[in-house]
């Protein structure tokens, strides 16, 4: 089976000015528009995944202290060091 059989095409309708800027930028980087766009899409997807995982980690309270518990622990350290 050929490599192209497992791919799909996506047609992107963009303004000619944006297309020209994209084409020029890709060329300056020694890449085709396809390569440049593919890298940009992957980078954006990785950023979105990282953000979602970061938010999920913030929601995990297993190793978290309440503000009150944190402040109380700081008071204890301050009074012991004084």
C-alpha positions in Angstrom: 0.0 0.0 0.0 1.4 3.4 -0.9 2.1 6.1 1.7 -0.4 8.5 0.1 -3.3 6.0 0.5 -3.2 6.6 4.3 -3.3 10.4 4.0 -6.2 12.7 3.5 -6.2 16.1 1.9 -7.5 19.2 3.5 -8.2 22.3 1.4 -7.6 25.5 3.2 -9.3 28.7 2.0 -7.0 31.6 2.9 -6.6 35.1 1.6 -4.0 35.5 -1.2 -1.9 38.0 0.8 -1.7 35.5 3.7 -0.8 32.7 1.3 2.0 34.8 -0.2 3.4 35.6 3.3 3.2 32.0 4.3 4.9 30.8 1.1 7.7 33.4 1.5 8.3 32.5 5.2 8.4 28.8 4.4 10.8 29.4 1.6 13.1 31.5 3.8 13.2 28.5 6.2 14.0 26.1 3.3 10.6 24.4 3.7 7.5 23.9 1.6 4.2 25.4 2.7 3.1 21.9 3.5 6.1 21.2 5.7 5.8 24.6 7.4 2.0 24.3 8.0 2.4 20.7 9.3 5.0 21.8 11.8 2.9 24.7 12.9 -0.2 22.5 13.4 1.8 20.0 15.4 3.3 22.7 17.6 -0.2 24.2 18.2 -1.6 20.8 19.1 1.2 20.2 21.5 0.6 23.5 23.2 -3.1 22.8 23.6 -2.3 19.3 25.1 0.3 20.8 27.4 -2.2 23.5 28.5 -4.9 20.9 29.1 -2.5 18.7 31.1 -1.4 21.7 33.1 -5.0 22.6 34.0 -5.7 19.0 35.0 -2.6 19.0 37.2 -3.8 22.2 38.9 -7.1 20.6 39.6 -5.4 17.6 41.3 -5.5 18.4 45.1 -3.8 15.2 46.2 -0.5 17.0 47.1 -2.0 20.4 47.7 -2.5 22.4 50.9 -5.3 24.8 51.6 -4.3 28.4 51.9 -5.1 28.2 55.6 -2.9 25.1 56.1 0.0 26.7 54.2 -0.2 29.9 56.2 -0.3 28.0 59.5 2.8 26.0 58.4 4.6 29.3 57.6 3.7 30.7 61.0 5.1 27.6 62.7 8.4 27.9 60.8 8.7 31.6 61.5 8.1 31.3 65.2 10.7 28.4 65.4 13.3 30.4 63.6 12.8 33.6 65.7 
